[in-house]
Amino acid sequence: MDLVIKNTRVIDGTGGASYRADVKIAEGRIAEIHSDRDPGPRPTAPRTLDATGLALSPGFIDMHAHSDLALLRDPDHSAKAAQGVTLEVLGQDGLSYAPVDDRTLDQVRRTITGWNGGGPDDTSVDFDWRTVGEYLDRLDRGIAVNAAYLIPQGTVRMYAVGWEDRDASDAELDHMKRLVTEGLEQGAVGMSSGLTYTPGMYAKDAELTELCRTVAAYDGYYCPHHRSYGAGALDAYREMVELSRTAGCALHLAHATMNFGVNKGKGVDLLALLDGAIAAGADISLDTYPYTPGATTLVAMLPSWANEGGPDATLARLRDDAVCERIREHVEEIGSDGCHGVPIEWDRIEISGTTDPALASYVGRTVAESAAERAESPWTTARRLLLEDGLGSTILQHVGHEENVRAIMRHPVHTGGSDGILQGTKPHPRAYGTFPHYLGHYARDLGVLSLEETVAHLTARPAARLRLRDRGLVREGYRADLVLFDPQTVAAGSTFAAPRTLPEGIPHVLIDGRPVIEDGRRTDVLAGRSVRRTPAAA
């Protein structure tokens, strides 16, 4: 039914001044915007919504989401819908569920069960796809919010090369390029990597450059979780900038943080590097979440050689005392590549979830705390948990710096990405709170950005990166993916103590003009579909 939103403050996504207007929605699009300055009659419709005191903005775009299975498993998906998210970008960090064959699907399900569930014993999702196109078709049956997809480079390497730490042969590289090409032709918006996660991290720059050339030919972008966010982080960013320049490919830096003690105060150094590249003509954007801790899996902390061969090989090494001592040395003394080259601090590693409910006593405690309770070393505790939980445990890693978070979010190419892992008893609150936390805490309370600038970071800028011509702005003719929020009360409800609490001050969310959140409650509407890039092949 057509709708007029009356008496609202329009924050249109451009970053410019807001204004008061009535906005008419018809047939899923913004049909008319009548500001208080416009002459003539105001728009009418069978239904009206009085939005006095509320701001109307484009729907928020989550540029880094891990909802690849959650969208299929949980039709409600209030974790994102209640935040005002109307589009998520999936396939992140080089690991997801398409393209695959049966062998690869089994391996990737086991590898990222800590991120998404979906392990071998999980029957909540029918894995009835193998290609990117088939996965997007599966989303098109109806989901809570819209979704775009990045081809996961680690999954592609798993498919074509396996889990070996070696260069790809010419035939294997050709196979990977074909898989990437097929995924782009089927609607993917680009390619992701997870270069601290196996097996994608085994790829050298020459291999990644060839794949990025394929991505560039289809006007896609490369989204790397690069090789270090700790020791050598700036060099790792520089590597990605140079790689994308060589390939002629647009670059979007995933969760672009500067973490660990070695990078305190160095966010400005990252921004200087990016400013120089952009001034030289590079097409670069980035996303961050507005929190200092990170989140991943416990097994990701191990050195890459310990994960070579896949999950079964990793478990076998963890059962071998002699090999385990080598792993411990790399993790605790040398600084493993899985932990970004920094010796691990067990008092900063908090267990956020386990796949086995019998291990729930570990959740909410640091590894150091659990070890002290058991009168054993932290490595002994971590090793036992990895083995007993089948590598499925997730962690919060308390290693960030507030000054870096604020500096990076101010940058003109910044966008918002939750990096929200929805699994676990005690997930990171960013999964349920990223977007209202930007609006309430950082814009309204701290004034790091104006409200208008913040909305631009969360809407029009990501839409531009995704090459979306009819989303990201409140503009006539654009899709009616819209959020109504109260600038005075909007806030993240989620905290580290209660991470699944829904936000406040976001009473209405529309996708294609259909109410997904109405009067603060989730409706039964499944308006989301896949958002596919129409490729412009070179």
GIRA-V105226 format. One record per run of one state. SS is the DSSP state (H for helix, E for strand, C for the rest). FROM is the first residue (numbers start at 1). LEN is the number of residues. If there is no record, write none. Layout:
ss-><SS/SS>
from-><FROM/FROM>
len-><LEN/LEN>
This chain:
ss-><C/E/C/E/C/E/C/E/C/E/C/E/C/E/C/H/C/H/C/E/C/H/C/H/C/H/C/H/C/E/C/E/H/C/H/C/E/C/H/C/H/C/E/C/H/C/E/C/H/C/H/C/E/C/E/H/C/H/C/H/C/H/C/H/C/H/E/C/H/C/E/H/C/H/C/E/C/H/C/E/C/E/C/H/C/H/C/H/C/E/C/E/C/E/C/E/C/E/C/E/C/E/C/E/C/E/C>
from-><1/3/12/19/27/29/36/47/51/55/59/60/63/65/66/70/74/78/82/85/91/92/95/102/112/113/117/132/140/143/144/146/153/161/170/186/190/195/200/203/205/218/221/226/233/248/250/254/261/264/267/280/284/289/294/298/302/304/308/311/320/321/335/337/340/346/349/354/357/363/366/367/374/378/389/394/398/402/410/414/417/420/421/430/446/451/459/460/466/479/480/482/486/491/492/504/505/508/512/514/519/521/523/528/529/530/531>
len-><2/9/7/8/2/7/11/4/4/4/1/3/2/1/4/4/4/4/3/6/1/3/7/10/1/4/15/8/3/1/2/7/8/9/16/4/5/5/3/2/13/3/5/7/15/2/4/7/3/3/13/4/5/5/4/4/2/4/3/9/1/14/2/3/6/3/5/3/6/3/1/7/4/11/5/4/4/8/4/3/3/1/9/16/5/8/1/6/13/1/2/4/5/1/12/1/3/4/2/5/2/2/5/1/1/1/8>
